[in-house]
Amino acid sequence: MKRFCILSLIIGIGIGMIITASINIIFQGNQHETAITLKNQQDENDMEKGIGQLKSVELTEKQDNKIIEDEGINEEDFVENNNIDEKDLENDEGFYEVYITNGMTTQQIAKSLNEAGAVDDINAFIDYSITKKVTTKFRIGYKKIPVGSSYDDIISILTTISRDE
């Protein structure tokens, strides 16, 4: 019987560790891409649900208009009142919604805040973020920012962890 060699055992364990680490790296990269894909699919499903709800609202509005015409009520009065109600609903919500993804720069975040209406001046927000030293502390996810928030409020919302992360 051959003699048991410790050197062969050490070499075998080393090769096994290298192979295991290589496989782990390959599958970890795919897992991250899969998580991003699942999140995108979920966002698309949410958008489709929203579109379906909008279509159902449009159908009910058409039915309401038919009922109004049958009753002889002025349609113009109804449309004016309906527009006022929609404006009131928008003000009742009082939030700007922003989605921050992994890898977004401060400039991209400021641009999305500007597009949502939460920030008026992109450069002022960037400069303020730099002075507060929070440019690397923004968290990913959906963020709801109340209307009329100051830069401090916006930064505190953007740097806190969301419940859905």
C-alpha positions as CSV (number, residue, x, y, z in Angstrom):
1,M,0.0,0.0,0.0
2,K,1.2,3.5,-0.9
3,R,2.2,5.8,1.8
4,F,-0.3,8.7,2.6
5,C,1.3,12.0,1.5
6,I,0.3,15.2,3.3
7,L,1.6,17.3,0.4
8,S,-0.9,15.7,-2.0
9,L,-3.7,16.3,0.5
10,I,-2.9,20.0,0.7
11,I,-2.6,20.4,-3.0
12,G,-6.0,18.6,-3.5
13,I,-7.7,20.9,-1.0
14,G,-6.2,24.0,-2.6
15,I,-7.4,23.0,-6.1
16,G,-10.9,22.2,-4.7
17,M,-11.1,25.7,-3.0
18,I,-10.1,27.4,-6.3
19,I,-12.7,25.5,-8.3
20,T,-15.4,26.2,-5.7
21,A,-14.6,29.9,-5.6
22,S,-14.7,30.1,-9.4
23,I,-18.1,28.5,-9.5
24,N,-19.4,30.7,-6.8
25,I,-18.2,33.9,-8.6
26,I,-20.0,32.7,-11.8
27,F,-23.3,32.0,-10.1
28,Q,-23.3,35.1,-7.9
29,G,-23.0,37.4,-10.9
30,N,-26.0,35.7,-12.6
31,Q,-28.0,35.9,-9.3
32,H,-27.6,39.7,-9.2
33,E,-28.7,40.0,-12.9
34,T,-31.7,37.8,-12.1
35,A,-32.8,40.0,-9.2
36,I,-32.7,43.1,-11.4
37,T,-34.7,41.3,-14.1
38,L,-37.3,40.2,-11.6
39,K,-37.6,43.8,-10.3
40,N,-38.0,45.1,-13.8
41,Q,-40.7,42.5,-14.5
42,Q,-42.5,43.5,-11.3
43,D,-42.4,47.2,-12.4
44,E,-43.8,46.3,-15.8
45,N,-46.6,44.3,-14.1
46,D,-47.4,47.3,-11.9
47,M,-47.5,49.6,-14.9
48,E,-49.9,47.2,-16.7
49,K,-52.2,47.1,-13.7
50,G,-52.2,50.9,-13.7
51,I,-53.0,51.1,-17.3
52,G,-55.8,48.6,-16.8
53,Q,-57.2,50.8,-14.0
54,L,-57.0,53.9,-16.2
55,K,-58.9,52.1,-18.9
56,S,-61.6,51.1,-16.4
57,V,-61.8,54.7,-15.2
58,E,-62.2,55.9,-18.8
59,L,-65.0,53.4,-19.3
60,T,-66.9,54.5,-16.2
61,E,-66.4,58.2,-17.3
62,K,-68.0,57.4,-20.7
63,Q,-70.9,55.6,-18.9
64,D,-71.3,58.6,-16.6
65,N,-71.4,61.0,-19.6
66,K,-74.1,58.9,-21.2
67,I,-76.2,59.0,-18.0
68,I,-75.7,62.7,-17.8
69,E,-76.9,63.2,-21.4
70,D,-79.9,61.1,-20.7
71,E,-80.9,63.1,-17.6
72,G,-80.5,66.4,-19.5
73,I,-77.7,67.9,-17.3
74,N,-75.2,70.2,-18.9
75,E,-72.2,68.1,-19.8
76,E,-69.9,71.2,-19.6
77,D,-70.8,71.8,-16.0
78,F,-70.0,68.2,-15.2
79,V,-66.6,68.3,-17.0
80,E,-65.6,71.5,-15.1
81,N,-66.5,70.0,-11.8
82,N,-64.7,66.8,-12.7
83,N,-61.5,68.7,-13.6
84,I,-61.6,70.5,-10.2
85,D,-62.0,67.1,-8.4
86,E,-58.9,65.8,-10.3
87,K,-56.8,68.8,-9.2
88,D,-57.9,68.4,-5.6
89,L,-56.9,64.7,-5.7
90,E,-53.5,65.6,-7.1
91,N,-53.0,68.1,-4.2
92,D,-54.3,65.6,-1.7
93,E,-51.6,63.1,-2.7
94,G,-48.9,65.7,-2.1
95,F,-46.0,63.4,-3.0
96,Y,-43.3,63.2,-5.7
97,E,-42.3,59.7,-6.6
98,V,-38.7,59.0,-7.6
99,Y,-37.1,55.6,-8.3
100,I,-33.4,55.4,-7.5
101,T,-31.5,52.5,-9.1
102,N,-28.2,50.9,-8.1
103,G,-25.3,52.9,-9.6
104,M,-27.0,56.2,-10.1
105,T,-24.8,59.2,-9.7
106,T,-25.8,62.3,-7.8
107,Q,-26.3,64.1,-11.1
108,Q,-28.7,61.4,-12.3
109,I,-30.6,61.5,-9.0
110,A,-30.9,65.3,-9.1
111,K,-32.1,65.1,-12.7
112,S,-34.8,62.6,-11.8
113,L,-35.8,64.8,-8.8
114,N,-36.1,67.7,-11.2
115,E,-38.2,65.8,-13.6
116,A,-40.5,64.7,-10.8
117,G,-40.8,68.4,-9.7
118,A,-39.2,67.9,-6.2
119,V,-36.2,70.0,-7.0
120,D,-36.1,73.2,-9.1
121,D,-32.3,73.6,-9.6
122,I,-30.2,70.5,-10.3
123,N,-26.9,72.2,-9.6
124,A,-28.0,73.7,-6.3
125,F,-29.1,70.2,-5.1
126,I,-25.8,68.7,-6.2
127,D,-23.8,71.4,-4.4
128,Y,-25.9,71.0,-1.3
129,S,-25.4,67.2,-1.4
130,I,-21.7,67.7,-1.7
131,T,-21.5,70.1,1.3
132,K,-23.6,67.7,3.4
133,K,-21.2,64.8,2.2
134,V,-24.1,62.5,1.4
135,T,-23.4,61.9,-2.3
136,T,-22.4,58.2,-1.6
137,K,-25.2,57.5,0.9
138,F,-28.3,57.6,-1.3
139,R,-30.3,54.4,-1.0
140,I,-32.0,52.5,-3.9
141,G,-35.7,52.1,-4.3
142,Y,-38.9,54.0,-4.6
143,K,-39.0,57.2,-2.6
144,K,-42.0,59.4,-1.9
145,I,-41.1,63.0,-1.3
146,P,-43.7,65.4,0.2
147,V,-44.5,68.5,-1.8
148,G,-42.7,71.5,-0.5
149,S,-39.8,69.6,1.1
150,S,-36.5,71.3,1.8
151,Y,-33.2,69.9,0.6
152,D,-32.6,68.5,4.1
153,D,-35.9,66.7,4.0
154,I,-35.2,65.3,0.6
155,I,-31.7,64.1,1.5
156,S,-33.0,62.5,4.7
157,I,-35.7,60.6,2.7
158,L,-33.1,59.6,0.0
159,T,-30.6,58.3,2.6
160,T,-33.0,56.2,4.6
161,I,-33.7,52.5,3.8
162,S,-37.1,51.9,2.3
163,R,-39.4,49.1,3.6
164,D,-39.5,47.4,0.2
165,E,-35.7,46.9,-0.1
